[in-house]
Structure formats: C-alpha cells, structure tokens
Amino acid sequence: MLLALTWAAGSVDAISYLGLGHVFTAMMTGNTVLLGLALAQGEVWAVLRSIIALVGFAAGAAVGALIVERGGERDVWPPAVTWALALEGTVLLLFSVVWALSGPGRGEGVVHILIVLSGVAMGIQAAAVRRLGVPGIATTYITGTLTSLMVDLVGWLRAGVQTAAVDAAPAVNWERRVGLLAAVFVVYGLGALAGAVLQARASPLVTLSPLLAVAAVVANVSVRREPRRS
C-alpha cells in the first residue's frame, strides 16, 4: 500500500511539472529549489505557482495531521489514516474533474486551482504516511528515502558479517527494510515515468493514475476485517 501511495506521488509530480507550469506539488524540496530559481530569474508567475504549491501542501499536511493525530490507536494501520487517504482521494477526484473540464488551454487561474488541489492532496498523504511510523519511508519525497536506503544497506552488510562471525540472527529484518526502501525509490520514478507518458499521449486520462492508486489503497484497507496490532 505504501508503494501504491508512492506511485501516486510520483505521478502527481510529473503531472504538475509538465502540465501546471514546471512546479512540483508532492516533492516540496524540489519545489523550494524551483522557487529560488524563479526568484533569481525574476519569473513572477513561476514564483507564484511555487508559493501556491507550498501553501497548498502545508494546508493539506495540517488537515491530514488533524485527522490522523486525533486518536491513540496502536493499529499497524489506524482507521484515521484510512479516513485521511479517503479525503485525499476525494481531493484528487476533484482535481481530475477540473483537469478534464478545463482542457489543455486552461488559464492561469485554473492552473492555480489545480496546483492547490494537488498540493493539498499530497500534503494529506504525507501526514497520513508519517502517522504510520515506518522508519525511513516518506512517499512524497525521495532524498530522505535514498539516505535511509544507503544507511540501512550498510547496516545490512554489517549485520551479515557479524552473523557469519557469530552464529546469531541479526536483530533487524534488514532484507525487508532495504527492499522496501529500494522499492519506494524505484516506484516513485516509475510513477513519474507513467505520468509523463500519459501526459504526452493521453492528457485527459493522466490524472486517473494517482487517483486509482489512492482509491485502491482505501478500498484494500476497507475490505480487510481483521484488526492488526503493532
């Protein structure tokens, strides 16, 4: 499910960068860099788009935090996270409707609305994933994930050497952690690739990629009956 959310974030970044005036609405690190470049080059509209993306993401993260931090559930996947992702899916659905109705010749005002909607959706997702507390995993940016991957890879290699020296199993499931981190890194890129391809060949359908990914996660969690405790 984390990989599906990562796919959604990669797709949204491709959509926003290619279709909304070279701005990122999921990866705020890159968007902050774009803001600095736009300021240096005196590109007023680019500056405004980046600021709107930052504000939208921050607002979404705040809303997501209000939802997921309400209770102290110890479930592996708390119900509040599902509610937050359902809200994200609703925002992405609205984003898809506005995208389809506005068409390729959309004006600057509509672009700003789309930036806000996608930024809010990604902010909600970031807060929801953070609530899950999976070490090193953040579906909306890759720098921290790549750093965690390298650190855990080194830990895995060291644990293997120690296990060979003394007949004892490592305390951490390194294979699973390294595999998940590597998968997040790859899936984010694949989501961006799919978003770029759809943007070029089937622009009206491109927004369905992140929407269906989030909807699949919400549906998957909703149909599961057994509570999972940490």
C-alpha positions as CSV (number, residue, x, y, z in Angstrom):
1,M,0.0,0.0,0.0
2,L,2.9,2.3,0.7
3,L,4.2,1.6,-2.8
4,A,0.8,2.5,-4.3
5,L,0.9,5.8,-2.5
6,T,4.4,6.4,-3.7
7,W,3.3,5.7,-7.3
8,A,0.6,8.3,-6.8
9,A,3.1,10.9,-5.6
10,G,5.4,10.3,-8.5
11,S,2.6,10.6,-10.9
12,V,1.4,13.8,-9.4
13,D,4.8,15.4,-9.6
14,A,5.0,14.5,-13.3
15,I,1.6,15.9,-13.9
16,S,2.3,19.2,-12.0
17,Y,5.7,19.7,-13.5
18,L,4.7,19.0,-17.1
19,G,1.1,20.3,-17.0
20,L,1.0,23.1,-14.4
21,G,3.9,25.3,-15.3
22,H,7.0,23.5,-14.0
23,V,6.1,23.1,-10.4
24,F,6.2,20.2,-8.0
25,T,3.2,19.6,-5.8
26,A,4.3,16.5,-3.9
27,M,8.1,17.0,-3.6
28,M,8.5,20.2,-1.7
29,T,12.3,20.1,-1.7
30,G,12.3,20.4,-5.5
31,N,9.6,22.9,-5.4
32,T,11.6,25.1,-3.0
33,V,14.5,24.9,-5.4
34,L,12.3,26.0,-8.2
35,L,11.0,28.9,-6.1
36,G,14.6,30.1,-5.6
37,L,15.4,29.8,-9.2
38,A,12.3,31.7,-10.2
39,L,13.1,34.5,-7.8
40,A,16.6,34.7,-9.1
41,Q,15.3,34.9,-12.7
42,G,12.5,37.3,-11.9
43,E,9.8,35.0,-13.2
44,V,6.8,36.3,-11.3
45,W,4.3,33.7,-12.4
46,A,6.7,30.8,-11.6
47,V,7.3,32.3,-8.2
48,L,3.5,32.5,-7.6
49,R,3.0,28.9,-8.7
50,S,5.7,27.6,-6.4
51,I,4.3,29.6,-3.4
52,I,0.8,28.3,-4.1
53,A,2.1,24.7,-4.2
54,L,3.9,25.2,-0.9
55,V,0.8,26.7,0.8
56,G,-1.4,24.0,-0.6
57,F,0.9,21.2,0.6
58,A,1.2,22.8,4.0
59,A,-2.5,23.2,4.3
60,G,-3.0,19.6,3.3
61,A,-0.5,18.4,5.8
62,A,-2.2,20.4,8.5
63,V,-5.6,18.9,7.6
64,G,-4.1,15.4,7.5
65,A,-2.5,15.9,10.9
66,L,-5.8,17.0,12.4
67,I,-7.3,13.7,11.1
68,V,-4.6,11.2,11.9
69,E,-3.4,12.6,15.2
70,R,-6.8,12.6,16.9
71,G,-6.7,9.2,18.5
72,G,-4.0,7.0,20.0
73,E,-4.8,3.8,18.1
74,R,-2.0,1.3,18.1
75,D,-3.1,-0.5,14.9
76,V,-0.5,-1.1,12.3
77,W,-2.8,0.9,10.0
78,P,-5.0,3.1,12.2
79,P,-8.5,3.8,10.9
80,A,-7.7,7.6,10.9
81,V,-5.1,7.0,8.2
82,T,-7.7,5.4,6.0
83,W,-10.0,8.4,6.6
84,A,-7.2,10.8,5.6
85,L,-6.5,8.9,2.5
86,A,-10.2,8.8,1.6
87,L,-10.2,12.6,1.8
88,E,-7.0,12.7,-0.3
89,G,-8.8,10.6,-2.9
90,T,-11.8,13.0,-2.9
91,V,-9.5,15.9,-3.5
92,L,-7.7,14.0,-6.3
93,L,-11.2,13.2,-7.8
94,L,-12.0,17.0,-7.8
95,F,-8.5,17.6,-9.3
96,S,-9.3,15.1,-12.1
97,V,-12.7,16.7,-12.8
98,V,-11.2,20.2,-13.0
99,W,-8.3,18.9,-15.2
100,A,-10.7,17.2,-17.6
101,L,-13.2,20.1,-17.9
102,S,-10.5,22.8,-18.3
103,G,-8.7,21.1,-21.2
104,P,-5.2,21.8,-22.4
105,G,-5.9,25.5,-22.9
106,R,-6.6,26.2,-19.3
107,G,-5.8,29.7,-18.0
108,E,-3.5,30.8,-15.2
109,G,-6.4,30.9,-12.6
110,V,-7.4,27.3,-13.3
111,V,-3.8,26.2,-13.1
112,H,-3.6,27.8,-9.7
113,I,-6.7,25.9,-8.6
114,L,-5.2,22.6,-9.9
115,I,-1.9,23.3,-8.0
116,V,-3.8,23.9,-4.8
117,L,-5.8,20.8,-5.2
118,S,-2.9,18.5,-5.9
119,G,-0.8,20.1,-3.2
120,V,-3.5,19.7,-0.6
121,A,-3.9,16.0,-1.6
122,M,-0.1,15.3,-1.3
123,G,0.1,17.1,2.0
124,I,-2.7,14.9,3.4
125,Q,-0.9,11.9,2.1
126,A,2.4,13.0,3.7
127,A,0.8,13.4,7.1
128,A,-1.0,10.1,6.8
129,V,2.1,8.1,5.9
130,R,4.0,9.8,8.7
131,R,1.4,8.6,11.1
132,L,2.2,5.0,10.1
133,G,5.7,5.5,11.5
134,V,7.5,3.2,9.1
135,P,11.2,4.1,9.5
136,G,12.8,6.0,6.6
137,I,9.6,5.9,4.4
138,A,8.1,9.1,3.1
139,T,6.1,8.7,-0.1
140,T,6.2,12.3,-1.2
141,Y,10.0,12.9,-1.3
142,I,13.0,10.8,-2.1
143,T,16.0,12.4,-0.6
144,G,15.3,11.0,2.9
145,T,14.3,7.7,1.5
146,L,17.6,7.4,-0.5
147,T,19.6,8.3,2.6
148,S,17.8,5.7,4.7
149,L,18.3,3.2,1.9
150,M,22.1,3.7,2.0
151,V,22.3,3.7,5.8
152,D,20.2,0.6,6.1
153,L,22.2,-1.1,3.3
154,V,25.4,-0.5,5.2
155,G,23.7,-1.9,8.3
156,W,22.5,-4.9,6.4
157,L,26.0,-5.7,5.1
158,R,27.5,-5.2,8.6
159,A,24.8,-7.5,10.1
160,G,25.7,-10.1,7.5
161,V,29.4,-10.0,8.5
162,Q,28.6,-10.2,12.2
163,T,26.2,-13.2,11.6
164,A,28.9,-15.0,9.7
165,A,31.3,-14.4,12.6
166,V,28.9,-15.5,15.4
167,D,26.1,-17.9,14.8
168,A,23.3,-15.5,15.6
169,A,20.5,-13.9,13.6
170,P,20.5,-10.1,13.2
171,A,18.1,-8.2,15.4
172,V,16.6,-6.3,12.4
173,N,14.9,-7.7,9.3
174,W,17.4,-5.9,7.1
175,E,16.2,-7.6,3.9
176,R,12.7,-6.3,4.3
177,R,13.7,-2.8,5.3
178,V,16.3,-2.4,2.4
179,G,13.8,-4.0,0.0
180,L,11.0,-1.6,0.9
181,L,13.2,1.5,0.7
182,A,14.6,0.5,-2.6
183,A,11.1,-0.3,-3.9
184,V,9.9,3.2,-2.8
185,F,12.8,4.8,-4.7
186,V,12.1,2.8,-7.9
187,V,8.3,3.1,-7.8
188,Y,8.4,6.9,-7.3
189,G,10.4,7.1,-10.5
190,L,8.1,4.7,-12.3
191,G,5.1,6.7,-11.3
192,A,6.7,9.8,-12.7
193,L,7.6,8.0,-15.9
194,A,4.0,6.8,-16.3
195,G,2.7,10.3,-15.6
196,A,5.0,11.7,-18.2
197,V,4.0,9.2,-20.8
198,L,0.3,9.6,-20.1
199,Q,0.7,13.4,-20.2
200,A,2.2,13.2,-23.7
201,R,-0.2,10.6,-25.1
202,A,-3.4,10.7,-23.2
203,S,-3.6,14.0,-21.3
204,P,-7.2,13.8,-20.2
205,L,-6.6,10.4,-18.6
206,V,-3.3,11.2,-16.8
207,T,-4.9,12.2,-13.5
208,L,-6.5,8.8,-13.2
209,S,-3.1,7.2,-12.4
210,P,-2.7,8.8,-8.9
211,L,-6.5,8.7,-8.2
212,L,-6.8,5.0,-8.9
213,A,-3.7,4.2,-6.8
214,V,-5.1,6.0,-3.8
215,A,-8.6,4.6,-4.3
216,A,-7.1,1.1,-4.4
217,V,-5.3,1.6,-1.1
218,V,-8.5,2.9,0.6
219,A,-10.5,0.0,-0.9
220,N,-8.0,-2.6,0.2
221,V,-7.9,-1.3,3.8
222,S,-11.7,-1.0,3.9
223,V,-12.4,-4.6,3.0
224,R,-10.0,-6.1,5.5
225,R,-11.8,-7.2,8.6
226,E,-9.1,-8.4,11.0
227,P,-7.5,-5.8,13.2
228,R,-3.8,-5.7,13.1
229,R,-2.0,-4.7,16.2
230,S,1.6,-3.5,16.4
